[in-house]
């Protein structure tokens, strides 16, 4: 038996840290199985060029465990190692047999996954002791056993082993017992080794028989050795792509379409990306792209490899040119990664443009699913915006679709305001804003439906792109002020009457949310009372709720405008009823108010040019007295108007109708409205 000390050379520490930085202990199984695949692929390569004359036979890699002995074993029938190779590739943690092998067979070798001798040492993250039983493929080679307990000390001895290949036996430590559980091992193999190019067997197949699950004795192969992305697009049918998608995501419905990537210059990249049916659920859909290196699973967190918006796609990317075991910040600065990211963005936009050109009708049918993905890309990636503006669509409330070039031509004549700005009217909820939509359409306006999860951000983005254009929600103001024109409607209600009715309406409005009562001269055919919300404030609050950096606005209470139509017959009628029931009383109070106001104005006029210290104390006292009298009289007048409002069911009814049309009338208030409606009838 030979004993020795593992040679860890200081000059080689940094490459190890850079290339093999393991954040999860479970990664050991990926590394060891990858090494086994590597050894198997090497043997197949040697056989293909005539350097190995023997029979390849069954090259299945086998994983087994023994809970009693606390061992986990990875066995292959690959190239194996001699004692000298053990010393070179295992004892000196500086070299990689894969690199030596690649240099010799670089023009013929199939995919070589591992860097054997580096990934191997990940086994000590979970094992107290590791043994290697190996025999080289070389004729008359002596089999050897290597053993190490995790210290720099090892033993190396000759053993009997008839077949070439390697068995790695891990004696699992007490704090890693989870890796002796069958389900845990199986789940890791399915996660990391699902598409490795050599068959991997673990346990036996099971089937249901007589109401229970029984083993069949047939080896359970856990991987698909020829996944769809490794084949040529010409050799695949549409069903093959759908079947592969279901293999990746068994619970998902079929995707919209796919992109098959196959690049060999200036970098190596293969894969299939799918456009899922996203709807509006962005977060749940993330982390669905699986990243592989020569069919070895690496991660499903690919934000550093592809642009943020492309993480909404599903599928597989496979590239040996990405430094897989380093930090995300390193990935984001890597030149190959940037090239790959840019290429994928272009391929995605080209595919979308191709579908749009070939079959626009089909593209429009898919738009509701594609919309959130395309909007996300246009907001976050300027190059994608430049490409996507040719096929991005706007959808109106009638279900018709328009490109960015088509829509302005449709609305230019009717929806250009007096300042020559083009107004894009939109709705975020067709049902809740139905009455506003219908009013706008009655004026010949077109209304877009912008009810997606990202639409508020998208609208803001488009306003920075479109020249002389504003987006205005259809309920942001009364119809005549949504798109301001030169002409102006005269009011049939004098200012004094408006002031009185403002008190009446305010006195019966609910305390929450906040309402600002205003009066507008509209058509007598428009609603008598309309509730609107400022476009600016509402948009800021919406963005705040979505995490748009507008926290200040998010903390502000909701506020709305209650707009009274001064030309509606019912409002004119209300003014008349107010005069009839309380006109004389109000007139008497006004007669008392007027002289007080006059006296106050005269006193202010007399002291207008004086500094505060120059005003006589008697005048100051007189002004205070007049203010008190004026306040008392105005309060008295206001109380009269409040009583008018409380006695007049029509005011409350008009307010409730406005609330109802905005979906703001609920519970007890709704019940009262129904009862009052019956009484009024």
Secondary structure by P-SEA (a helix, b strand, c coil): cccccccccccaaaaaaaccccccccaaaaaaaaaaaaaaaaaaaaaaaccccccccccbbbbbbbcccbbbbbbbccccccaaaaaaccccccccaaaaaaaaccccccccccccccccccccccccbbbbbbbccccccccbbbbbcccccbbbbbbbbccbbbbbbbcccccccccccaaaaaaaaaaccccccbbbbcbbbbbbcccbbbbccccccccccccccccccccccaaaaaaaaaaaccccccccbbbbbbbcccbbbbbbbbbcccccccccccccbbbbcccccccccccccccccccccbbbbbbccccccccaaaaaacaaaaaaaaaaaaaaaaaaaaaaaacaaaaaaacccaaaaaaaaaaccaaaaaaacccccccccccccccccccccccccccccccccccbbbbcccccaaaaaaaaaaabbbbbbccccaaaaaaaaaaaccccbbbbccccccccccccccbbbbbcccaaaaaaaaaaaaaacccccbbbbbbbbcccccccbbbbccaaaaaaaaaaaacccccccccccbbbbbccccccaaaaaaaaaaaaacaaaaaaaaaaaaaaaaaaaaaaaaacccccccccaaaaaaaaaaaaaaaaaaaaaaaaaaaaaaacaaaaaaaaaaaaaacccccaaaaaaaaaaaaac
